Amino acid sequence: MVTRQIIDSGAYLQHFESLPDLWTLEQIDASLEATLQARPADATSTWIFAYGSLIWNPMIEFDKRMVATLHGWQRSFCLQMTVGRASPERPGRMLALRPGGHTGGIALQLRDTASGDALRAIWIREMVLGSYRPTWAPVTLEDGSETHAIAFVADESREQFQPDSSVETVAPLIGCAAGPFGSNAEYLFMLHAALAECGVSDPYVDAIVREIERSPLRDACGER
């Protein structure tokens, strides 16, 4: 599991050193600064929209944690992955957001006194390969209030982006991929469980889980 200590020590970045498209700290910091400069006028506090592992492993301290709906974006396993929970021999798929629909997840309101350090840690974690485009997007919180939150959406100009993220395509990849951080399927099942705990349902995630649990796929990978 990714921890704040691993981020702060530099060990997290070192894990990706062999990849040619690794982002430098200068690129990561520039992305963070550009995102903060683009803050909408109604975003009086800083919210992060968690739709993947940030739900169960936010890694940072926060003031509020609320179930929320992100508007205009939907989950998609559209980023090719060859490290972490995958390998060049068993590539997997990383979760992102693509345009359209809406997404249920968790909104985290950062503490004003520590938001700078928290955001930088999140940026190192999420932007190590520059696979995402941090975007301020509208969210509706569980109490009915509306604001903008930072969401990490897929950067479709990057080499990691794969336009075909259909259930039929990604399920075999996720079902078989594994690497130093564990299996890709483990991530999927943790996501599925985390969404259920929040009372959130995502038909796309549900369909991939059902496909991976089918016996033929388990037999083909020799797992689960």
C-alpha positions as CSV (number, residue, x, y, z in Angstrom):
1,M,0.0,0.0,0.0
2,V,1.2,3.5,-0.8
3,T,1.9,5.5,2.4
4,R,2.9,9.0,3.1
5,Q,6.3,7.8,4.3
6,I,6.9,6.1,1.0
7,I,6.0,9.3,-0.9
8,D,8.1,11.6,1.4
9,S,11.1,9.3,1.3
10,G,11.3,9.3,-2.5
11,A,10.9,5.5,-2.6
12,Y,7.7,5.8,-4.6
13,L,9.3,7.7,-7.4
14,Q,12.3,5.3,-7.4
15,H,9.9,2.5,-8.1
16,F,9.2,4.0,-11.5
17,E,12.8,5.0,-12.4
18,S,13.1,2.5,-15.2
19,L,10.3,4.0,-17.2
20,P,11.2,6.5,-19.9
21,D,8.2,8.7,-19.4
22,L,8.7,9.3,-15.6
23,W,7.8,12.9,-14.6
24,T,10.3,14.9,-12.7
25,L,9.5,16.7,-9.5
26,E,9.7,20.0,-11.5
27,Q,6.9,18.8,-13.8
28,I,4.8,17.5,-11.0
29,D,5.1,20.8,-9.1
30,A,4.3,22.8,-12.2
31,S,1.2,20.8,-12.8
32,L,0.1,21.4,-9.2
33,E,0.7,25.1,-9.5
34,A,-1.2,25.4,-12.8
35,T,-4.2,23.5,-11.2
36,L,-4.3,25.8,-8.2
37,Q,-4.2,28.9,-10.5
38,A,-7.2,27.5,-12.3
39,R,-9.3,27.2,-9.1
40,P,-13.0,28.3,-9.8
41,A,-14.3,31.3,-8.0
42,D,-16.8,29.2,-6.0
43,A,-14.1,26.8,-4.7
44,T,-13.6,28.5,-1.4
45,S,-12.0,25.4,0.0
46,T,-10.0,22.6,-1.5
47,W,-11.8,19.3,-2.2
48,I,-10.3,16.2,-3.9
49,F,-12.7,13.8,-5.6
50,A,-11.7,10.2,-4.8
51,Y,-13.0,7.6,-7.2
52,G,-10.3,4.9,-6.9
53,S,-7.7,4.0,-4.3
54,L,-8.0,7.4,-2.7
55,I,-11.3,6.2,-1.3
56,W,-9.8,3.5,1.0
57,N,-6.2,4.9,1.1
58,P,-6.4,8.7,1.1
59,M,-2.9,8.9,2.7
60,I,-3.5,12.4,3.9
61,E,-5.4,14.2,6.7
62,F,-8.6,16.0,5.9
63,D,-11.4,18.0,7.5
64,K,-14.4,16.3,5.9
65,R,-15.1,13.1,4.0
66,M,-18.5,13.0,2.2
67,V,-20.1,10.7,-0.4
68,A,-20.4,12.8,-3.5
69,T,-21.4,12.7,-7.2
70,L,-19.0,14.0,-9.8
71,H,-20.8,15.4,-12.9
72,G,-19.6,15.1,-16.5
73,W,-17.1,12.2,-15.9
74,Q,-17.2,8.4,-15.7
75,R,-14.9,5.7,-14.5
76,S,-12.7,4.0,-17.1
77,F,-9.9,1.5,-17.0
78,C,-8.3,3.3,-19.9
79,L,-4.6,3.6,-18.9
80,Q,-2.2,0.9,-19.7
81,M,0.0,-0.2,-16.7
82,T,3.2,-2.2,-16.8
83,V,4.4,-1.4,-13.2
84,G,2.9,-1.5,-9.7
85,R,0.1,-4.0,-10.1
86,A,1.3,-5.2,-13.5
87,S,4.5,-5.9,-15.5
88,P,5.6,-5.8,-19.1
89,E,4.8,-9.5,-19.3
90,R,1.4,-9.1,-17.7
91,P,0.2,-5.5,-18.5
92,G,-2.9,-4.3,-16.7
93,R,-5.1,-1.3,-16.7
94,M,-5.2,1.7,-14.4
95,L,-8.4,3.5,-13.5
96,A,-9.1,7.1,-14.7
97,L,-12.0,9.3,-15.7
98,R,-13.3,9.9,-19.2
99,P,-16.0,12.4,-20.3
100,G,-19.6,11.6,-20.0
101,G,-22.2,10.6,-17.4
102,H,-21.5,10.9,-13.7
103,T,-19.4,9.1,-11.0
104,G,-20.2,8.3,-7.4
105,G,-17.3,8.5,-5.0
106,I,-15.9,10.4,-2.0
107,A,-15.0,14.1,-1.7
108,L,-12.2,14.9,0.7
109,Q,-12.0,18.5,2.0
110,L,-8.4,19.3,2.8
111,R,-7.3,21.1,5.9
112,D,-6.3,24.7,5.0
113,T,-3.3,24.7,7.3
114,A,-1.8,21.6,5.6
115,S,-3.3,21.6,2.1
116,G,-0.1,22.5,0.4
117,D,1.9,19.5,1.7
118,A,-1.1,17.2,1.3
119,L,-1.7,18.3,-2.3
120,R,2.0,17.8,-3.2
121,A,1.9,14.3,-1.8
122,I,-1.2,13.5,-3.8
123,W,0.4,15.0,-7.0
124,I,3.5,12.8,-6.6
125,R,1.3,9.8,-6.1
126,E,-1.1,10.5,-9.1
127,M,1.2,12.3,-11.5
128,V,4.3,10.2,-11.4
129,L,3.8,9.3,-15.1
130,G,1.8,12.4,-16.1
131,S,-1.1,10.1,-17.1
132,Y,-3.8,12.4,-15.7
133,R,-5.1,15.9,-16.3
134,P,-6.1,17.4,-12.9
135,T,-9.4,19.1,-13.5
136,W,-11.8,21.2,-11.4
137,A,-15.1,19.5,-11.9
138,P,-18.6,20.1,-10.4
139,V,-19.6,17.8,-7.5
140,T,-22.8,17.4,-5.4
141,L,-22.1,16.4,-1.9
142,E,-24.3,14.1,0.1
143,D,-25.9,17.0,2.0
144,G,-27.1,18.5,-1.3
145,S,-24.5,21.3,-1.5
146,E,-22.5,21.9,-4.6
147,T,-18.9,22.9,-5.2
148,H,-15.9,22.1,-7.4
149,A,-13.4,19.4,-6.6
150,I,-10.1,18.4,-8.2
151,A,-10.5,15.2,-10.2
152,F,-7.7,13.3,-11.9
153,V,-9.1,12.6,-15.4
154,A,-7.3,10.7,-18.2
155,D,-4.9,12.7,-20.3
156,E,-5.9,11.2,-23.7
157,S,-2.7,12.6,-25.3
158,R,-0.5,10.4,-23.3
159,E,1.0,7.1,-24.5
160,Q,-0.6,5.2,-21.6
161,F,-4.1,6.1,-22.8
162,Q,-6.0,3.3,-24.5
163,P,-9.4,4.2,-26.1
164,D,-10.9,0.8,-25.8
165,S,-11.8,0.4,-22.1
166,S,-14.8,-1.9,-22.6
167,V,-15.5,-4.6,-20.1
168,E,-14.6,-7.3,-22.7
169,T,-11.2,-5.8,-23.3
170,V,-10.1,-4.8,-19.8
171,A,-11.4,-7.7,-17.8
172,P,-8.9,-10.3,-19.1
173,L,-6.0,-7.8,-18.6
174,I,-7.0,-6.8,-15.1
175,G,-7.7,-10.5,-14.2
176,C,-4.2,-11.6,-15.2
177,A,-2.0,-8.6,-14.4
178,A,0.3,-8.6,-11.3
179,G,3.4,-6.8,-10.1
180,P,5.3,-5.8,-7.0
181,F,2.3,-3.9,-5.5
182,G,0.0,-6.9,-5.9
183,S,-2.5,-8.0,-8.5
184,N,-4.6,-5.7,-10.7
185,A,-7.6,-7.8,-9.8
186,E,-7.0,-7.1,-6.1
187,Y,-7.2,-3.4,-6.8
188,L,-10.5,-3.9,-8.7
189,F,-12.0,-6.0,-5.8
190,M,-10.9,-3.4,-3.2
191,L,-12.6,-0.7,-5.3
192,H,-15.7,-2.8,-5.6
193,A,-15.8,-3.3,-1.8
194,A,-15.0,0.4,-1.0
195,L,-17.9,1.6,-3.2
196,A,-20.3,-0.8,-1.6
197,E,-19.3,0.5,1.9
198,C,-20.1,4.0,0.7
199,G,-23.4,2.9,-0.7
200,V,-22.2,3.7,-4.2
201,S,-22.9,1.5,-7.3
202,D,-21.0,1.6,-10.6
203,P,-22.4,-0.7,-13.3
204,Y,-19.1,-0.6,-15.2
205,V,-17.1,-1.8,-12.2
206,D,-19.8,-4.4,-11.3
207,A,-19.6,-5.8,-14.8
208,I,-15.8,-6.2,-14.8
209,V,-16.0,-7.9,-11.4
210,R,-18.6,-10.4,-12.7
211,E,-16.5,-11.0,-15.8
212,I,-13.3,-11.7,-13.8
213,E,-15.2,-14.0,-11.4
214,R,-16.3,-16.2,-14.3
215,S,-14.5,-19.6,-14.2
216,P,-13.0,-19.5,-17.7
217,L,-11.1,-16.3,-16.9
218,R,-9.9,-17.6,-13.5
219,D,-8.7,-20.8,-15.2
220,A,-6.9,-18.9,-18.0
221,C,-4.9,-16.8,-15.5
222,G,-4.5,-19.5,-12.8
223,E,-5.6,-16.9,-10.2
224,R,-8.6,-16.2,-8.0
